[in-house]
Amino acid sequence: MIAEVERELLPSKLCEFAFETSGKFNQFYEQCPVLKTPDPELRASRLALCSLTASVLRLCLRLLGLQTLERL
């Protein structure tokens, strides 16, 4: 995505990507319990997905020149 944004000089694509990613993550978070999942392996997998998604969104926002909060 970053290479495409750079090649086409369209930062709006990065905005769209961040918006879509956050929306899909929100759907996941609403439908799939993370901390209350009884299976430890599934919980670890979901926590890893949460962490990776947060990293991707932080990177997108940083590239767009926006600061992020650590917690809401």
Residue, then its C-alpha position, 0 to 999 in steps of 0.5 A: m500500500i505504501a509503495e502504491v501511495e508513493r508511486e501514484l502520489l495519492p495520500s488519500k489512498l492511505c487514508e482510505f486504507a486506514f479507515e477500512t482497516s479500522g472498520k474491519f477491525n471494529q467488526f472483528y472486535e465486536q464479533c470475537p471476544v478477545l480477552k474473554t476467550p477461554d481457549p488460550e491459543l485463540r486468545a493469544s492469536r486474537l491479541a496478536l491480531c489486535s497488536l498488529t492492527a494497532s501497529v499498522l494503523r499507527l504507521c499509517l497515521r504517522l505517515l500522514g503526519l498525525q499523532t496517535l494516542e496510546r489509549l482512549 
